[in-house]
């Protein structure tokens, strides 16, 4: 007996559970093994918790937005930040060209339409690459030729003898069948399946067929993206935006790019807003903090290590890797971590506090570590949690909760290049790293006790 249809709708970080005599009561995943396996992997990966409680399905969202279909159950997760000019910030974060096919207002708070906007941008990027001429590389070929070229293959010549009117040769040809084009074609094939707009699907199929005349097909997996990253150079720089979009589509479709060679394709599309927020802040700091070195996910060496005589399983030492380490003249001046969770409206989870406390304690006494979080609340102010010596009561380090005004950030990235823009962007970037000592707005200091953070 099939389970009745159910549409679950919630926002990031919200939980949903069935209510007696209301929608969802007594609805379960059913007996389909593939559906249950996808639900289990979603839950284990921390993307979306889908569990079967006594009275029906219980769903808990994280930072992923979008829509998936698990058997007869449809789950839609909307962004928490209503009114966020998301696509404008996406273009800046991933260094994309101007989108022509869709208006900027085409995506408001409907994550199920989001993949069509991404796919439309991929179509534009791919069409431009094909029009300009695809990248080609020299590839080795071996063949028996009546008009020899390259080098004679003497090993093959000895093996086959001299009876034929051809000579075995090894030579190089310039070919479009290289990895960047193979990944681009695989991305277009993926986009063809994902597009909900019929015209977009046709456009993707047409471009795929154009590439198929000279480019072979490959599977998108972790190994392919690792090779792609290793082979990137100045000659393939024009492919950057298109390949970013392909990776975004692939990673939003599956949960296998980071952990295995096989992509587990989800029956839907889920986009990691935390990854987007980190990329957005990274590019902004790189572009508009010129006097500092911004290192992303740099390892902090030497703080934790197993004692040589007390590591029976031979395990590696725990690695501390904050999102951003800001340096000036080789000195660390700030440790920043991004969390896509509005900590002005929601409490600070203990695990986030503990993580930042370790980062703060890794520095000299009196230093701090910062959580940057997004908000649309104009009244949001910085909060600080003092880490004290439990015996002496003296302060040792500080964890800072610093809001990022997303509307102001969007305005700054859209300013263009007027004379005052550089100074405004520099001021905002410095506020993200170091806060403000007076006045309102993002980064103003307000020292809160740990109880205020909802711990």
Secondary structure, 3 states (H helix, E strand, C coil): CCCCCEEEEEECCCEEECCCCCCCCCCCCCCCHHHHHHHHHHHHHCCEEEEEECCEEEEEECCEEEEEEECCEEEEEECCCCCCCHHHHHHHHCCCCCCCCCCHHHCCCCHHHHHHHHHHHHHHHHHHHHHHCCCCEEEEEEEEECCCCCEECHHHHHHHCCCCCCEEEEEEEEECCCHHHHHHHHHHHHHHHHCCCHHHHHHHHHHHHHHHCCCCCCCCCHHHHHHHHHHCCHHHHHHHHHHHHHHHHHHHHECCCCCCCCCCECCEEEEEHHHHHHHHHHHHHHHHCCCCEEEECCCECCCCCCCCCCCCCCCCCCCECCCEEEEECCEEEEEEEEECCCCCCCCCCHHHHHHHHHHHHCCCCCCEEEEEEEECCCCCCEEEEEEECCCCCCEEEEEEEEEEEHHHHHHHHCCCCCCCHHHHHHHHHHHHHHCECCCCCCCEEEECCHHHHCC
